[in-house]
Amino acid sequence: MKTEISPYMATSKNLGDDYIKINHGTKEILLFDALPTVEVLIQDNYPELSWGITNETKNIAGYPCIKATTNYRGRNWIAWFTPNIAIPYGPWKLHGLPGLILEAYDKDEIFTMRGLKVEQAKSELFNQDFKKLKTTNNQKPITYKQFLEDRDEAMENMVKQMNDKGENAELIIPPRTGYELKYEWEE
């Protein structure tokens, strides 16, 4: 995981070419994801994560870190942040602590994100228009809710096309197992 920081936003580049931009000034999260045949630009809801900061500490990559916990979209997260780097960012969509998150994992330890090294480097990434980092099917971001609806519709259409060709296809929607288990619009 490589996370790049500016005073007002963080952009994470993970494996592959996946980008997430969190901008505290505009309270905006932008990211890219794919529908079956196209890449799309998405604007997600900006969460005000409610962190519980504990007294537990440990050292990560040479930095003293403090443990914090939160629940985000149905999954309980544990994060270790260092106040020695006083910027409120971390991996994926996790943010809002009084220091850089160097490690985060869910309570069941299905997902783990860990910084191995911290280095300060200048990056041209912040000088680029985020919306043009990847070629997408849309210029204006769609909401995350719309993306999920479009993805479900695309899957239903694929099954319908298969059945129209005489194949015996069925759409089976498994229980959610990703980073996000429940969305705020479902509550």
Secondary structure, 3 states (H helix, E strand, C coil): CEEEECCCEEEEECCCCCEEEEECCCCEEEEEEECCCCEEEEEECCCCCCCEEEEEEEEECCEEEEEEEEEECCEEEEEEEECCCCCCCCCCCCCCCCCEEEEEEECCCCCEEECCCCCCCCCHHHHCCHHHCCCCCCCCCEEHHHHHHHHHHHHHHHHHHHHHCCCCCCCCCCCCCCCCCCCHHHC
